[in-house]
């Protein structure tokens, strides 16, 4: 595969970008006594939303048993609440606590300004364009 083919292999490039950011993400999550997945789960939760644990499992692309451990840790730190669904007792719902919301916002701000080595080559405008494109691809546009 030549350089032009590699430059067109977007999944590979995204994966490389993630791995360039991984050391910074580990440092950030460890500063809060969280794993990367615990921190990511916290950041996936929106204020005032109640998320079924099985939905969080899908959002994290991991097994439901892994989500139980992730949520257990977040509950133990008073970052999320877990309760039975009022519609179906088998479904567990989680939502951010006020402390969880504060930490989520703090983590998101730290990630926003985090130094990802591979992004240093981009201008401010290029970073903004990349952000818009990634939001579009991930269906995060307003």
C-alpha positions in Angstrom: 0.0 0.0 0.0 1.5 3.3 -1.0 1.3 6.6 0.8 -1.7 7.8 -1.2 -3.7 4.7 -0.4 -2.9 5.1 3.3 -4.0 8.7 3.2 -7.4 7.5 1.9 -7.8 4.8 4.5 -9.8 6.9 7.0 -10.5 4.1 9.6 -6.7 3.5 9.8 -6.0 7.2 10.2 -8.7 7.6 12.9 -7.2 4.6 14.7 -3.7 6.2 14.5 -5.0 9.5 15.8 -6.7 7.7 18.8 -3.5 5.9 19.6 -1.5 9.2 19.5 -4.0 10.6 22.0 -4.1 7.5 24.2 -1.3 8.5 26.6 -2.9 11.9 27.3 -6.3 10.2 27.8 -4.7 7.7 30.3 -3.1 10.5 32.2 -6.4 12.5 32.3 -8.5 9.5 33.4 -6.0 8.4 36.0 -6.1 11.9 37.5 -9.7 11.2 38.4 -9.1 7.6 39.5 -11.0 6.4 36.4 -10.2 4.1 33.5 -10.5 5.5 30.0 -13.8 3.6 29.6 -15.2 4.9 32.8 -14.3 8.4 31.8 -15.7 7.9 28.3 -19.0 6.5 29.8 -19.3 9.6 32.0 -18.8 11.9 29.0 -21.4 10.0 27.0 -24.1 10.9 29.5 -26.0 14.0 28.9 -27.4 16.3 31.6 -31.0 15.4 32.6 -31.0 12.2 30.4 -31.8 8.8 31.8 -29.9 6.1 29.9 -30.6 2.4 30.2 -27.5 0.5 31.0 -28.0 -1.7 27.9 -28.0 1.5 25.8 -24.7 2.6 27.4 -23.3 -0.9 26.6 -24.1 -0.2 22.9 -22.6 3.3 23.1 -19.4 1.9 24.5 -19.4 -1.1 22.2 -18.8 -3.5 25.0 -20.5 -6.3 26.8 -23.2 -5.6 29.4 -21.2 -7.2 32.1 -18.4 -4.7 31.4 -20.9 -1.9 31.8 -21.9 -3.1 35.2 -18.4 -2.7 36.4 -18.0 0.7 34.8 -21.3 1.9 36.3 -20.4 0.4 39.7 -17.3 2.6 39.9 -19.2 5.7 38.8 -21.9 5.0 41.4 -19.2 4.5 44.1 -17.8 7.9 43.3 -21.3 9.5 43.4 -20.9 10.5 39.7 -24.1 8.7 38.5 -27.3 7.3 40.0 -28.6 3.9 39.1 -32.2 2.9 39.6 -34.8 0.6 38.2 -36.9 1.8 35.3 -40.4 2.8 36.3 -41.6 0.9 33.1 -39.6 -2.3 33.5 -37.9 -3.4 36.7 -35.4 -5.5 34.7 -34.0 -2.3 33.1 -31.5 -0.3 35.1 -31.4 3.5 34.3 -28.4 5.7 35.0 -28.1 9.4 35.0 -25.6 12.0 36.1 -25.5 13.4 39.6 -24.7 17.0 40.1 -21.1 16.0 41.0 -21.0 13.8 37.9 -22.1 16.7 35.7 -19.4 19.0 37.1 -16.7 16.3 36.6 -18.0 15.5 33.1 -17.8 19.2 32.1 -14.3 19.5 33.6 -13.1 16.4 31.7 -14.7 17.6 28.4 -13.0 20.9 28.8 -9.6 19.3 29.5 -10.0 17.0 26.5 -10.9 20.1 24.4 -7.6 21.7 25.1 -5.6 18.4 25.4 -2.4 18.4 23.4 -2.7 15.5 20.9 0.7 15.3 19.2 -0.7 14.6 15.7 -3.0 17.6 15.8 -0.2 20.0 16.3 0.4 20.2 12.6 -3.1 21.7 12.0 -4.0 25.3 12.0 -6.8 26.5 14.2 -9.1 26.7 11.2 -8.1 23.1 10.1 -8.9 21.8 13.6 -12.3 23.5 13.5 -13.0 22.0 10.1 -11.9 18.5 11.4 -14.2 19.0 14.4 -17.1 19.8 12.1 -16.4 16.9 9.8 -16.0 14.4 12.7 -19.3 15.6 14.3 -21.0 15.1 11.0 -19.7 11.6 10.6 -20.6 10.7 14.2 -24.1 12.3 13.8 -23.4 14.8 16.5 -24.4 17.9 14.5 -26.9 20.2 16.1 
